[in-house]
């Protein structure tokens, strides 16, 4: 297992992180405590150190079990523990301040997470979802206060618009507050929307990109082929997400089945499982620091942990790139056409060679 600094920070994380949204069965899918513990042990034994959870995962069970597992193995100093705030799984009285990204809820959520995780600090505390109403200044100042108090080591953002992340990063730098060192977004061969702006944002502003959903809820795992679409409707997480009326969660489309077919061919030529190839591809995209792996069985995790143990030939990588490539979009198509008018016949580079060492690596670390 290799480690990289997360964004423009000194926090060392493994390139493959363990996602624990499957720890518990409250969502109608997931795994029991014994299986969760086996997944946790298997990941640590492989050299992984980056564990991702959230207060809302399985109504708090994920954090509770994770806290117990860490204590039982005595590895709190070894693991980099990430959790999140925004959502509220127990808001029975419709309390508007028991969710969202306001200061009141951030502090409430953190205290509850610390108790469930049986720890006195969080290594990486992430805003889970943009709530559209809380001023970014309030979020940043609250996170900065928590870092000052020692309850949080680093801060990050998840599932936010690019403009919001850029504003947050710039404001934090300007005011001397703790700046987000990580941005967690969905990214896979079938979900590539972040390529328009987020990868370049992370590289420019020094945020490590954490990828969730690299297997698209299991669609890219090798379990499904185009002819098995009906079967997929009755199974596991694909079944659960199919009920949610959100286009980004509807994975079984004609476009995506074409991508699955090409992934199947590339994996066969490599002699590797489809899941490994899909994870390898996304782990080596620009700005990606770490890929969050989820599993409900130990053999699933064992199948994906070797995803970085091989090289993907350029021609095969190019085939995967083309299979799900995004269509060109404004304003980038227009800007590309305007380049000759900006520089005339001269060749102009964006950075002199002497600045090369200051640029972020493709894995999110900085030179």
Secondary structure, 3 states (H helix, E strand, C coil): CCEEECCCCCCEEECEEEECCCEECCCCCCECHHHHHHHHHHHHHCCCCEEECCCCHHHHHHHHHHHHHHHHHCCCCCCEEEEEECCCCCCCCCCCCCCCCCHHHHHHHHHHHHHHHCCCCEEEEEECCCCCCCCHHHHHHHHHHHHHCCCEEEEEEECCCHHHHHHHHHHHHHHCCCCCCEEEEECCCCCCHHHHCHHHHHHHHCCEEEEECCCCCCCCCCCCCHHHHHHHCCCHHHHHHHCCCCHHHCCCCHHHHHHHHHHHHHHHHHCCCHHHHHHHHHHCCCCEEEEEECCCCHHHHHHHHHHHCCCCCHHHHHHHHHHCCCCCCCCHHHHHHHHHHHHCCCCCCCCCHHHHHHCECCCCCEC
